[in-house]
Amino acid sequence: MRNGARAPRYKESRPNAKLTEPVGYADAALIFDKQPNEPPYGIALFTITQAAEFLTISVSGVRRLQQARRIPFFKVGGSLRFAKDDLESYLARQRVGPFGQ
């Protein structure tokens, strides 16, 4: 474009067509209602220190397992959390059975 006119940054959009079906529903009470910071469905979440105590290993050992993706984790506001069920299943996977069975 010449004479100092600038090209539009975005393509011009078509006029909005009317929606014939609803896009989705949301319960405003669930979105805007302040709920306590409890994990959903009763999941027990541990911090790294609590997970280390549960597994009876060091905190750096838990970090090593987490970084290697050997145990699942959640990121909650930048902090790591571990579900008790995931830690128990990790222990079950690490179990060594006896010979002859």
Secondary structure, DSSP 8 states (H G I E B T S, - for coil): --TT----SS---------SS------HHHHHS------GGG--EE-HHHHHHHHTS-HHHHHHHHHTTSS--EEETTEEEEEHHHHHHHHHHH----TT-
